[in-house]
Amino acid sequence: MKNQEPDIQYFVHPQLFEQYYEILYQRLLPKLEEKRICELGAGANPSLTPKVVEERQLNYWVTDASAKSLETLPENYQRKVLNVQQQEIAPSLGRFDLILSKMLVEHLPNPLFFHRHILDALNPNGYAFHFFPTLGSLTLW
């Protein structure tokens, strides 16, 4: 991925959050080759349910900066304390077919550090899927 330009697409749509799960479950999961997924900053609330992780035989990693948040996760989730503002993803966890986050990026003082390390941690033809509010959204008001 380092030698090629990433295919980055941005979507701005008021109802996109309603489509978050459809995009994740119906469009992205079926495309994954190795089914190795990392959700950054999910803590105790990962996007994919334990049932989906088991049924689709996913190697699903959940990270958070807080160990306490990760303690309540069911057993079929891999977990790692990871501060995405200070630690690189690939050296800590390896590479992934899909890296996702939900409502994380707006909390980061340096999103550039975060995004650079996302690209390094993706397998070739991997996907990054981040859901975050924009300046005009109700979430940031």
Buried (B, 14 or more C-beta within 10 A) or exposed (E): BEEEEEEEEEEEEEEEBEBBEEBBBEEBBEEBEEBBBBBBBBBEBBBBEBEBBEEBEBBBBBBBBEEEBBEEBEEEBBBBBBEBBEBBBBEBBEBBBBBBBBBBBEEBEEBEBBBEBBBEBBBEEBBBBBBBBEEEEEEEE
